Amino acid sequence: MPATLAWRAALAVAVLGLAACASPTHRAPVEDRTSVGQPRSPLPAPGAAPASAAGASTSTAAETAPPRLPAGAENAGKPGYYTVKPGDTLIRVGLENGQNWRDIARWNGLTQPNVIEVGQVLRVVPPQADANGVVARPVAPSGRVESRPLDSAAPRPETPSAGASTPAASAPTATPPVARDGDDDLNWLWPAAGPVLTGFDEVKSKGLAIGGKAGDPVLAAADGRVVYAGAGLRGYGNLVIVKHNATYLTAYAHNQTLLVKEDQAVRRGQKIAEMGSSDAERVQLHFEIRRQGKPVDPARLLPSR
């Protein structure tokens, strides 16, 4: 009897096991391995590209987009324009090109003159003049355009004879500006009475170092107008820049005290500063003469002592 009961029990267990395997309504649970607190990523909408593909597309578009060009880049290399270099300020650009930095700011529509970027191309001649200092006049009734140098007369061009062919207009060449008549006729004066400590050198010294004592007078070397007075140009200390005409300007550096302001007219021999040692190792006046922005040897223009 006990054997019969055991046999019946084993048979019942086997039957129940087969029934469970054959049932279609019970499936093994799926384990969710999503991190606790991290939301599941939503399924993409029908027809939408997978996230990885969209990211790759955005990256490709960013790589193929053209880089942003600095302001005025289309004028790079043209006469009358200057490309900003590392370390440049508008004051230095004006000094290097013989212009008032405020004029350069106005010609280029700069609302923030202290913010210029490397590679930016700036106009450094007046808008009405080309790089040769020539102003275009209105069209004459005959249909010809007459060009004349600034503030000076120029001979009228000859009228071509009948039957002569008129050459086609050629593109302007990148020639340096030319001095106006009379600009070189300046009555120069030594700006300080001390000895020359360092002579002119195109590489090491762009002017003369003149010795003296702190507080010695610094004089304007010729008539002109102050285009800068301040300490915003590294290496020059307290600096005065005087523009004498369209061709020449002078710079007076390392002063102890400045006695003039920007846009002030000064006369030859007028005291414009007191000698000092600002941004220098000793008391001295660093004096530069620049012709169209290029340093020239002051000793060749100043009178003999």
VOBA-1610 file (N, C-alpha, C; in pm, whole numbers, padded with zeros to 5 digits, always signed):
BEGIN
Met+00082-00122+00000Met+00000+00000+00000Met+00085+00127+00000Pro+00184+00135+00089Pro+00269+00255+00084Pro+00340+00272-00049Ala+00381+00168-00111Ala+00449+00175-00241Ala+00356+00230-00345Thr+00233+00191-00338Thr+00135+00241-00436Thr+00116+00391-00421Leu+00107+00437-00294Leu+00090+00580-00271Leu+00210+00660-00322Ala+00328+00610-00301Ala+00448+00681-00347Ala+00452+00690-00497Trp+00410+00583-00563Trp+00411+00582-00710Trp+00314+00684-00764Arg+00192+00691-00701Arg+00091+00786-00746Arg+00140+00932-00726Ala+00208+00957-00615Ala+00258+01093-00590Ala+00361+01135-00694Ala+00452+01043-00729Ala+00553+01075-00830Ala+00490+01103-00964Leu+00387+01027-00998Leu+00319+01046-01126Leu+00250+01182-01131Ala+00190+01225-01018Ala+00123+01356-01015Ala+00222+01470-01033Val+00339+01460-00970Val+00441+01565-00984Val+00486+01578-01129Ala+00507+01465-01195Ala+00552+01469-01335Ala+00449+01533-01424Val+00320+01501-01402Val+00213+01558-01484Val+00206+01709-01465Leu+00215+01755-01341Leu+00210+01900-01315Leu+00328+01973-01380Gly+00446+01914-01379Gly+00562+01977-01442Gly+00545+01992-01591Leu+00490+01887-01657Leu+00466+01897-01801Leu+00363+02003-01833Ala+00262+02017-01748Ala+00158+02119-01773Ala+00214+02260-01761Ala+00303+02280-01665Ala+00360+02414-01649Ala+00447+02454-01766Cys+00524+02359-01820Cys+00610+02391-01935Cys+00529+02422-02060Ala+00417+02359-02075Ala+00335+02378-02196Ala+00249+02502-02189Ser+00232+02568-02070Ser+00143+02684-02058Ser+00202+02806-02127Pro+00128+02876-02219Pro+00180+02992-02291Pro+00163+03123-02215Thr+00100+03126-02099Thr+00068+03250-02031Thr+00168+03287-01925His+00271+03209-01895His+00369+03239-01792His+00508+03245-01855Arg+00572+03364-01850Arg+00706+03383-01907Arg+00802+03429-01798Ala+00931+03404-01822Ala+01032+03445-01725Ala+01040+03597-01720Pro+01051+03659-01601Pro+01060+03806-01591Pro+01188+03859-01653Val+01183+03987-01710Val+01300+04054-01768Val+01361+04143-01661Glu+01489+04124-01637Glu+01557+04203-01534Glu+01589+04342-01587Asp+01547+04449-01517Asp+01574+04587-01554Asp+01706+04629-01492Arg+01812+04654-01576Arg+01944+04690-01526Arg+01966+04841-01528Thr+01858+04919-01547Thr+01872+05065-01543Thr+01915+05109-01405Ser+02014+05202-01396Ser+02063+05248-01267Ser+01951+05313-01188Val+01956+05297-01058Val+01854+05355-00971Val+01860+05508-00981Gly+01744+05571-01000Gly+01737+05717-01008Gly+01769+05773-01144Gln+01809+05688-01240Gln+01843+05737-01374Gln+01728+05710-01468Pro+01668+05811-01530Pro+01553+05788-01618Pro+01594+05713-01743Arg+01503+05638-01791Arg+01529+05564-01913Arg+01524+05658-02033Ser+01606+05628-02132Ser+01607+05711-02254Ser+01481+05687-02333Pro+01415+05794-02377Pro+01291+05774-02454Pro+01323+05713-02589Leu+01227+05640-02638Leu+01244+05579-02770Leu+01238+05686-02876Pro+01316+05672-02983Pro+01311+05772-03090Pro+01178+05769-03161Ala+01137+05886-03208Ala+01012+05893-03283Ala+01027+05819-03413Pro+00916+05772-03468Pro+00925+05698-03596Pro+00987+05784-03703Gly+01087+05730-03772Gly+01154+05802-03880Gly+01269+05889-03835Ala+01285+05907-03701Ala+01395+05990-03651Ala+01525+05913-03654Ala+01637+05986-03679Ala+01767+05921-03684Ala+01811+05887-03544Pro+01884+05779-03525Pro+01938+05745-03393Pro+02025+05858-03339Ala+02036+05864-03204Ala+02112+05972-03140Ala+02254+05977-03188Ser+02318+05860-03204Ser+02457+05857-03248Ser+02472+05914-03387Ala+02374+05885-03474Ala+02381+05936-03612Ala+02362+06087-03612Ala+02268+06139-03527Ala+02246+06284-03520Ala+02370+06355-03471Gly+02437+06297-03369Gly+02560+06357-03318Gly+02668+06362-03423Ala+02681+06254-03499Ala+02782+06250-03605Ala+02754+06354-03711Ser+02621+06374-03742Ser+02584+06473-03843Ser+02619+06614-03796Thr+02590+06644-03666Thr+02622+06777-03612Thr+02772+06802-03613Ser+02850+06699-03576Ser+02995+06713-03574Ser+03050+06740-03713Thr+02996+06669-03811Thr+03042+06689-03949Thr+03010+06829-03998Ala+02889+06879-03961Ala+02852+07015-04004Ala+02944+07118-03942Ala+02979+07097-03812Ala+03069+07192-03746Ala+03206+07191-03808Glu+03253+07073-03852Glu+03385+07065-03911Glu+03390+07129-04049Thr+03278+07122-04123Thr+03278+07176-04259Thr+03241+07323-04263Ala+03188+07381-04151Ala+03152+07523-04151Ala+03277+07609-04169Pro+03275+07711-04254Pro+03394+07796-04275Pro+03426+07875-04150Pro+03555+07897-04118Pro+03592+07974-03999Pro+03554+08120-04016Arg+03527+08188-03904Arg+03490+08329-03907Arg+03614+08413-03936Leu+03604+08499-04035Leu+03717+08585-04073Leu+03717+08711-03987Pro+03836+08761-03951Pro+03842+08887-03875Pro+03782+09002-03956Ala+03740+09104-03885Ala+03680+09221-03950Ala+03777+09282-04050Gly+03726+09315-04170Gly+03806+09381-04272Gly+03904+09291-04344Ala+03892+09158-04326Ala+03990+09065-04385Ala+03996+09078-04536Glu+03887+09123-04599Glu+03886+09136-04745Glu+03983+09244-04794Asn+04030+09332-04703Asn+04122+09439-04741Asn+04268+09409-04706Ala+04295+09289-04656Ala+04431+09254-04615Ala+04527+09267-04733Gly+04639+09334-04708Gly+04740+09350-04811Gly+04719+09469-04902Lys+04605+09535-04894Lys+04580+09650-04980Lys+04652+09773-04925Pro+04695+09863-05012Pro+04758+09987-04963Pro+04659+10068-04883Gly+04710+10127-04774Gly+04624+10207-04689Gly+04555+10128-04580Tyr+04588+10000-04567Tyr+04528+09915-04464Tyr+04637+09847-04382Tyr+04604+09816-04257Tyr+04701+09757-04163Tyr+04637+09635-04097Thr+04711+09523-04093Thr+04663+09402-04028Thr+04717+09396-03885Val+04628+09385-03789Val+04664+09387-03647Val+04747+09264-03611Lys+04858+09287-03539Lys+04948+09181-03496Lys+04934+09159-03345Pro+04983+09045-03294Pro+04977+09023-03149Pro+05048+09135-03073Gly+04986+09182-02966Gly+05043+09289-02885Gly+05008+09429-02931Asp+04941+09443-03046Asp+04906+09575-03096Asp+04795+09639-03012Thr+04801+09770-03001Thr+04691+09851-02951Thr+04663+09957-03057Leu+04550+10023-03045Leu+04518+10125-03144Leu+04618+10240-03137Ile+04671+10267-03018Ile+04772+10372-03005Ile+04898+10333-03082Arg+04940+10206-03068Arg+05059+10161-03141Arg+05034+10160-03292Val+04914+10119-03333Val+04882+10120-03476Val+04892+10263-03530Gly+04842+10361-03452Gly+04852+10500-03495Gly+04996+10545-03505Leu+05079+10508-03405Leu+05220+10546-03406Leu+05292+10483-03525Glu+05264+10355-03552Glu+05333+10285-03660Glu+05293+10337-03798Asn+05177+10401-03806Asn+05129+10447-03936Asn+05121+10600-03946Gly+05172+10669-03843Gly+05176+10814-03847Gly+05040+10880-03843Gln+04946+10818-03770Gln+04811+10872-03764Gln+04766+10889-03620Asn+04665+10973-03601Asn+04599+10987-03472Asn+04512+10864-03450Trp+04529+10799-03335Trp+04453+10676-03311Trp+04302+10701-03310Arg+04262+10822-03272Arg+04119+10855-03274Arg+04066+10861-03417Asp+04148+10909-03509Asp+04107+10911-03650Asp+04089+10769-03702Ile+04183+10680-03667Ile+04172+10540-03711Ile+04045+10477-03656Ala+04013+10505-03531Ala+03890+10451-03472Ala+03768+10502-03549Arg+03768+10629-03586Arg+03654+10686-03658Arg+03645+10630-03800Trp+03759+10618-03869Trp+03757+10568-04007Trp+03707+10424-04014Asn+03726+10349-03906Asn+03687+10208-03906Asn+03559+10181-03827Gly+03494+10288-03778Gly+03369+10271-03707Gly+03383+10189-03580Leu+03495+10206-03509Leu+03519+10129-03387Leu+03449+10197-03269Thr+03349+10129-03212Thr+03279+10184-03097Thr+03356+10156-02968Gln+03443+10054-02969Gln+03526+10021-02855Gln+03672+10018-02901Pro+03738+10133-02903Pro+03875+10140-02956Pro+03975+10051-02883Asn+03944+10015-02757Asn+04037+09932-02682Asn+04026+09785-02717Val+03930+09749-02802Val+03909+09608-02837Val+03935+09590-02986Ile+04054+09541-03019Ile+04085+09501-03156Ile+04142+09360-03150Glu+04127+09283-03257Glu+04169+09143-03255Glu+04280+09119-03357Val+04362+09021-03325Val+04471+08983-03415Val+04411+08940-03549Gly+04468+08990-03657Gly+04417+08958-03790Gly+04317+09059-03843Gln+04263+09144-03756Gln+04170+09246-03800Gln+04243+09345-03890Val+04176+09388-03996Val+04238+09479-04093Val+04175+09617-04077Leu+04259+09716-04052Leu+04214+09852-04024Leu+04257+09948-04135Arg+04168+10039-04168Arg+04203+10149-04259Arg+04291+10247-04184Val+04404+10285-04242Val+04497+10378-04176Val+04524+10501-04260Val+04442+10525-04363Val+04443+10650-04437Val+04300+10702-04441Pro+04282+10833-04456Pro+04145+10886-04459Pro+04062+10820-04569Pro+03933+10800-04546Pro+03847+10736-04647Pro+03846+10806-04780Gln+03863+10941-04781Gln+03858+11014-04908Gln+03992+11014-04980Ala+04095+10950-04922Ala+04228+10949-04983Ala+04271+10806-05008Asp+04356+10787-05110Asp+04414+10655-05132Asp+04548+10650-05061Ala+04620+10540-05077Ala+04746+10522-05004Ala+04853+10623-05045Asn+04833+10691-05159Asn+04931+10789-05204Asn+04895+10932-05162Gly+04794+10944-05073Gly+04757+11076-05025Gly+04684+11159-05129Val+04611+11095-05220Val+04541+11164-05326Val+04392+11159-05298Val+04325+11273-05315Val+04181+11282-05294Val+04111+11283-05428Ala+04006+11204-05441Ala+03929+11200-05565Ala+03831+11316-05566Arg+03837+11398-05672Arg+03746+11510-05687Arg+03617+11464-05755Pro+03508+11543-05745Pro+03385+11506-05817Pro+03408+11499-05967Val+03321+11428-06036Val+03334+11411-06180Val+03310+11544-06249Ala+03401+11582-06334Ala+03389+11709-06407Ala+03285+11695-06516Pro+03232+11808-06569Pro+03131+11800-06675Pro+03177+11720-06795Ser+03308+11720-06824Ser+03356+11648-06940Ser+03355+11498-06919Gly+03326+11456-06795Gly+03322+11313-06769Gly+03451+11257-06716Arg+03555+11341-06705Arg+03682+11295-06653Arg+03689+11317-06503Val+03766+11234-06434Val+03786+11249-06291Val+03924+11307-06268Glu+03930+11419-06196Glu+04058+11484-06169Glu+04101+11452-06028Ser+04224+11404-06010Ser+04279+11374-05879Ser+04388+11474-05846Arg+04387+11526-05721Arg+04487+11622-05680Arg+04539+11584-05543Pro+04670+11606-05517Pro+04723+11579-05383Pro+04654+11666-05279Leu+04650+11618-05152Leu+04588+11692-05044Leu+04653+11830-05028Asp+04567+11934-05022Asp+04610+12072-04993Asp+04718+12123-05086Ser+04731+12070-05205Ser+04832+12122-05297Ser+04779+12109-05439Ala+04828+12194-05526Ala+04781+12192-05664Ala+04862+12093-05745Ala+04798+12036-05843Ala+04865+11942-05933Ala+04831+11982-06076Pro+04923+11963-06170Pro+04894+12000-06309Pro+04782+11914-06365Arg+04702+11977-06452Arg+04592+11904-06514Arg+04649+11802-06611Pro+04587+11685-06621Pro+04637+11584-06714Pro+04621+11631-06857Glu+04715+11591-06942Glu+04708+11631-07082Glu+04593+11560-07151Thr+04528+11634-07241Thr+04419+11575-07317Thr+04477+11493-07431Pro+04440+11366-07446Pro+04496+11285-07554Pro+04456+11340-07690Ser+04549+11334-07783Ser+04523+11385-07917Ser+04423+11296-07988Ala+04361+11355-08092Ala+04261+11281-08167Ala+04324+11158-08228Gly+04253+11047-08220Gly+04300+10923-08279Gly+04389+10844-08185Ala+04434+10906-08075Ala+04519+10832-07982Ala+04433+10740-07898Ser+04484+10623-07872Ser+04409+10525-07793Ser+04428+10554-07645Thr+04322+10535-07567Thr+04327+10556-07422Thr+04354+10423-07355Pro+04463+10411-07278Pro+04493+10283-07215Pro+04387+10247-07112Ala+04365+10119-07096Ala+04268+10071-06998Ala+04320+10098-06858Ala+04226+10125-06767Ala+04265+10152-06629Ala+04324+10027-06566Ser+04435+10045-06497Ser+04500+09931-06433Ser+04470+09931-06285Ala+04480+09815-06223Ala+04452+09802-06081Ala+04559+09876-06002Pro+04521+09939-05889Pro+04620+10013-05809Pro+04722+09918-05749Thr+04847+09964-05744Thr+04953+09882-05687Thr+04978+09923-05543Ala+05032+09830-05465Ala+05054+09854-05323Ala+05181+09937-05302Thr+05172+10065-05335Thr+05288+10153-05319Thr+05275+10229-05189Pro+05387+10261-05123Pro+05379+10334-04996Pro+05332+10476-05019Pro+05271+10539-04917Pro+05227+10678-04932Pro+05345+10770-04960Val+05316+10880-05029Val+05420+10977-05060Val+05395+11102-04979Ala+05502+11175-04946Ala+05490+11296-04866Ala+05430+11408-04949Arg+05352+11493-04884Arg+05297+11609-04952Arg+05404+11717-04964Asp+05386+11804-05060Asp+05481+11914-05077Asp+05482+12001-04952Gly+05602+12032-04903Gly+05617+12118-04788Gly+05621+12046-04655Asp+05582+11918-04650Asp+05581+11845-04524Asp+05721+11828-04466Asp+05822+11824-04553Asp+05959+11806-04504Asp+06023+11936-04458Asp+05954+12048-04480Asp+06012+12177-04444Asp+05975+12216-04301Leu+06018+12134-04206Leu+05992+12162-04065Leu+06117+12220-04000Asn+06097+12316-03911Asn+06206+12378-03838Asn+06224+12303-03706Trp+06312+12202-03707Trp+06326+12113-03592Trp+06407+12178-03479Leu+06377+12131-03356Leu+06445+12177-03236Leu+06476+12056-03148Trp+06593+12057-03083Trp+06623+11950-02990Trp+06524+11953-02874Pro+06465+11837-02839Pro+06361+11836-02735Pro+06415+11841-02593Ala+06544+11819-02575Ala+06606+11824-02442Ala+06751+11865-02457Ala+06808+11918-02350Ala+06943+11973-02357Ala+07052+11874-02318Gly+07016+11757-02268Gly+07114+11662-02220Gly+07191+11591-02330Pro+07291+11510-02290Pro+07371+11438-02388Pro+07296+11319-02447Val+07337+11278-02565Val+07278+11160-02628Val+07340+11036-02565Leu+07257+10954-02502Leu+07304+10832-02436Leu+07306+10714-02531Thr+07208+10706-02616Thr+07196+10596-02712Thr+07153+10653-02846Gly+07226+10615-02952Gly+07192+10662-03085Gly+07082+10580-03149Phe+07046+10621-03268Phe+06939+10555-03343Phe+06986+10421-03398Asp+06901+10320-03387Asp+06928+10188-03445Asp+06793+10131-03488Glu+06781+10092-03614Glu+06652+10046-03666Glu+06599+09924-03592Val+06688+09845-03532Val+06646+09723-03464Val+06635+09744-03314Lys+06739+09802-03252Lys+06744+09812-03106Lys+06684+09940-03051Ser+06696+10050-03123Ser+06647+10177-03073Ser+06589+10257-03189Lys+06460+10285-03181Lys+06391+10356-03289Lys+06402+10507-03275Gly+06487+10552-03183Gly+06505+10695-03165Gly+06633+10724-03088Leu+06638+10839-03022Leu+06753+10879-02941Leu+06715+10874-02794Ala+06809+10829-02710Ala+06795+10840-02565Ala+06877+10960-02521Ile+06810+11060-02466Ile+06876+11183-02424Ile+06875+11189-02271Gly+06992+11210-02212Gly+07005+11210-02067Gly+06964+11342-02004Gly+06957+11339-01870Gly+06920+11458-01796Gly+06880+11423-01655Lys+06825+11519-01583Lys+06780+11499-01446Lys+06628+11494-01443Ala+06576+11427-01342Ala+06431+11421-01326Ala+06375+11563-01314Gly+06275+11592-01393Gly+06214+11724-01391Gly+06266+11817-01497Asp+06373+11779-01568Asp+06422+11864-01677Asp+06313+11884-01782Pro+06310+12002-01846Pro+06203+12027-01943Pro+06217+11943-02070Val+06102+11898-02120Val+06093+11829-02249Val+06015+11921-02341Leu+06074+11956-02455Leu+06018+12057-02544Leu+05964+11995-02673Ala+05860+12057-02727Ala+05809+12014-02858Ala+05912+12047-02964Ala+05943+11947-03049Ala+06049+11965-03148Ala+06006+12049-03266Ala+05875+12070-03284Ala+05822+12153-03393Ala+05676+12182-03362Asp+05618+12275-03437Asp+05475+12302-03420Asp+05395+12177-03452Gly+05282+12162-03381Gly+05198+12048-03410Gly+05079+12041-03317Arg+05017+11921-03313Arg+04901+11898-03229Arg+04920+11765-03156Val+04889+11762-03027Val+04904+11641-02947Val+04796+11541-02987Val+04839+11422-03028Val+04744+11318-03065Val+04737+11208-02958Tyr+04833+11208-02865Tyr+04826+11114-02753Tyr+04905+11169-02636Ala+04849+11152-02515Ala+04918+11187-02391Ala+04870+11090-02285Gly+04958+10997-02246Gly+04917+10896-02149Gly+05025+10790-02133Ala+04985+10680-02069Ala+05079+10570-02041Ala+05025+10437-02092Gly+04956+10440-02205Gly+04892+10319-02255Gly+04974+10238-02353Leu+05098+10277-02379Leu+05181+10205-02475Leu+05299+10143-02402Arg+05297+10010-02392Arg+05399+09940-02313Arg+05540+09970-02364Gly+05630+09996-02269Gly+05769+10023-02303Gly+05801+10170-02319Tyr+05699+10256-02319Tyr+05720+10399-02340Tyr+05694+10482-02214Gly+05633+10423-02114Gly+05602+10499-01993Gly+05504+10611-02022Asn+05521+10722-01951Asn+05437+10840-01976Asn+05480+10902-02109Leu+05390+10901-02204Leu+05425+10930-02344Leu+05342+11046-02399Val+05408+11129-02480Val+05340+11233-02558Val+05372+11208-02705Ile+05270+11210-02789Ile+05289+11200-02935Ile+05232+11326-02998Val+05313+11392-03079Val+05272+11516-03146Val+05274+11492-03297Lys+05163+11523-03363Lys+05155+11513-03508Lys+05179+11650-03568His+05278+11661-03656His+05319+11791-03710His+05253+11822-03845Asn+05231+11722-03925Asn+05160+11736-04052Asn+05122+11595-04098Ala+05082+11582-04224Ala+05039+11451-04272Ala+05154+11352-04284Thr+05277+11397-04268Thr+05393+11310-04289Thr+05469+11281-04160Tyr+05484+11377-04073Tyr+05571+11362-03955Tyr+05494+11365-03824Leu+05540+11281-03731Leu+05501+11294-03591Leu+05622+11263-03504Thr+05619+11308-03379Thr+05728+11285-03285Thr+05673+11222-03158Ala+05757+11143-03091Ala+05719+11075-02967Ala+05820+11110-02859Tyr+05770+11135-02736Tyr+05851+11174-02622Tyr+05815+11081-02506Ala+05905+10990-02470Ala+05872+10882-02377Ala+05948+10891-02245His+05898+10814-02145His+05958+10797-02011His+05948+10923-01926Asn+05850+11007-01952Asn+05839+11132-01878Asn+05794+11110-01733Gln+05829+11207-01651Gln+05783+11207-01512Gln+05644+11270-01501Thr+05625+11379-01575Thr+05498+11450-01573Thr+05462+11494-01714Leu+05334+11482-01749Leu+05284+11529-01878Leu+05213+11662-01857Leu+05242+11759-01942Leu+05189+11894-01926Leu+05092+11933-02036Val+05059+11842-02124Val+04966+11871-02234Val+04858+11763-02239Lys+04752+11794-02313Lys+04641+11700-02329Lys+04620+11671-02478Glu+04548+11563-02504Glu+04521+11526-02643Glu+04442+11636-02714Asp+04474+11655-02840Asp+04411+11753-02929Asp+04452+11896-02897Gln+04556+11912-02815Gln+04606+12046-02783Gln+04711+12088-02884Ala+04700+12208-02936Ala+04801+12261-03028Ala+04923+12305-02947Val+05042+12272-02999Val+05166+12310-02930Val+05257+12382-03030Arg+05344+12466-02975Arg+05438+12542-03056Arg+05579+12487-03037Arg+05661+12508-03137Arg+05802+12468-03130Arg+05867+12529-03007Gly+05933+12443-02925Gly+06000+12490-02805Gly+05912+12497-02682Gln+05782+12467-02695Gln+05692+12469-02580Gln+05721+12350-02488Lys+05719+12374-02357Lys+05740+12266-02260Lys+05615+12180-02255Ile+05632+12053-02290Ile+05517+11962-02297Ile+05523+11853-02189Ala+05640+11835-02125Ala+05654+11732-02022Ala+05779+11760-01940Glu+05794+11680-01834Glu+05915+11685-01754Glu+05982+11548-01759Met+06114+11548-01776Met+06188+11424-01794Met+06176+11335-01670Gly+06173+11204-01693Gly+06161+11109-01584Gly+06214+10973-01623Ser+06170+10871-01550Ser+06219+10734-01573Ser+06105+10633-01577Ser+05984+10677-01611Ser+05870+10585-01616Ser+05894+10478-01722Asp+05882+10351-01678Asp+05904+10235-01766Asp+06045+10235-01825Ala+06143+10285-01747Ala+06283+10287-01791Ala+06371+10263-01669Glu+06497+10226-01695Glu+06589+10195-01585Glu+06659+10319-01531Arg+06656+10429-01604Arg+06719+10551-01560Arg+06644+10671-01616Val+06673+10788-01563Val+06610+10911-01614Val+06661+10937-01755Gln+06569+10955-01846Gln+06606+10981-01986Gln+06483+11023-02063Leu+06505+11083-02179Leu+06399+11109-02275Leu+06425+11021-02397His+06331+10933-02427His+06339+10858-02552His+06260+10939-02656Phe+06331+10983-02760Phe+06273+11073-02859Phe+06274+11007-02997Glu+06157+11004-03061Glu+06145+10946-03194Glu+06090+11048-03291Ile+06139+11042-03415Ile+06076+11112-03527Ile+06031+11004-03625Arg+05904+11009-03662Arg+05850+10910-03756Arg+05799+10980-03881Arg+05842+10928-03993Arg+05800+10980-04122Arg+05704+10879-04184Gln+05576+10917-04196Gln+05471+10826-04241Gln+05470+10698-04157Gly+05496+10713-04029Gly+05492+10602-03936Gly+05621+10525-03922Lys+05719+10550-04008Lys+05845+10476-04004Lys+05951+10557-03928Pro+06018+10494-03831Pro+06120+10567-03755Pro+06236+10610-03844Val+06281+10733-03825Val+06399+10785-03895Val+06497+10835-03789Asp+06622+10849-03826Asp+06724+10894-03732Asp+06704+11044-03701Pro+06666+11079-03577Pro+06647+11220-03546Pro+06772+11304-03567Ala+06889+11245-03547Ala+07013+11322-03560Ala+07033+11376-03702Arg+06968+11315-03801Arg+06981+11361-03939Arg+06890+11480-03966Leu+06791+11505-03879Leu+06697+11615-03901Leu+06716+11729-03802Leu+06762+11698-03681Leu+06780+11801-03580Leu+06899+11889-03614Pro+06898+12015-03572Pro+07012+12103-03603Pro+07136+12059-03526Ser+07250+12100-03578Ser+07377+12067-03512Ser+07386+12142-03379Arg+07444+12079-03283Arg+07463+12142-03152Arg+07594+12218-03145
//
